[in-house]
Amino acid sequence: MNVRVVQIKAGSGIIDLAAGTYVSQDRSLGLAFIATAAEALGKGGRLWLVANRGLPYEAALAKAFARVEKHAEAGGYKVYEARK
């Protein structure tokens, strides 16, 4: 699986779980990234998550972050912003 993690500025990060051509129904990697980001980000910190549309990360995001917003869903992908 090709996963890209990019730090864009202090207190924010992007996790791209949809990069590449490998598609898996195993959510464990994405859930681990969400948990790690939630621990690492301080109050007001933001996580941007790009994931395959069929994989349900919404509950994990809502549990770990104060605010979650879906910004896009198209072409088999979805983009979320999660804020501490």
C-alpha positions in Angstrom: 0.0 0.0 0.0 1.3 3.4 -0.9 0.6 5.8 2.0 1.7 9.4 2.1 2.0 11.4 5.3 2.8 15.1 4.8 3.4 17.6 7.5 2.1 20.9 6.1 2.6 23.2 9.1 2.9 23.0 12.8 -0.3 21.6 14.3 -1.6 20.2 11.0 -1.0 17.1 8.9 -2.3 15.2 5.9 -2.7 11.5 5.7 -3.4 10.1 2.2 -4.7 6.6 2.5 -6.0 6.5 -1.0 -2.7 7.1 -2.9 -1.5 4.4 -5.3 -3.3 1.6 -6.9 -3.5 -1.0 -4.1 -6.9 -1.2 -2.5 -7.5 -3.0 0.7 -10.5 -3.4 2.9 -8.2 -3.6 6.0 -8.9 -0.5 8.0 -6.2 -1.1 10.7 -3.6 1.1 9.1 -6.0 4.0 8.7 -7.3 3.6 12.3 -3.7 3.5 13.6 -2.9 6.8 11.7 -6.1 8.4 13.1 -5.2 7.4 16.7 -1.6 8.5 16.3 -2.6 11.9 14.8 -5.1 12.4 17.6 -2.4 11.9 20.2 0.2 14.0 18.4 -1.9 17.0 17.6 -2.5 19.7 20.2 -5.7 21.7 20.8 -6.8 23.3 17.5 -4.6 20.9 15.5 -6.0 19.6 12.2 -5.8 16.3 10.4 -6.7 16.0 6.7 -7.6 12.5 5.7 -8.0 11.2 2.1 -9.4 7.7 2.0 -11.2 5.3 -0.2 -14.9 6.0 -0.2 -15.8 2.5 0.9 -13.8 2.5 4.1 -15.7 3.8 7.1 -13.4 6.0 9.2 -16.1 8.4 10.3 -16.7 6.8 13.8 -13.0 6.7 14.6 -12.6 10.4 13.6 -15.6 11.5 15.6 -14.3 9.6 18.7 -10.8 11.1 18.5 -11.5 14.6 17.3 -13.8 17.4 18.5 -15.0 18.4 15.0 -15.0 16.4 11.8 -16.1 17.7 8.4 -16.3 16.0 5.0 -14.9 18.4 2.4 -15.2 16.2 -0.7 -16.4 12.8 -2.0 -15.8 12.0 -5.6 -14.0 9.5 -7.8 -14.0 6.8 -5.2 -12.4 9.0 -2.5 -13.5 11.1 0.4 -11.6 14.0 2.1 -12.1 14.8 5.8 -10.8 17.6 8.0 -10.7 16.6 11.7 -9.9 19.2 14.4 -8.8 18.7 18.0 
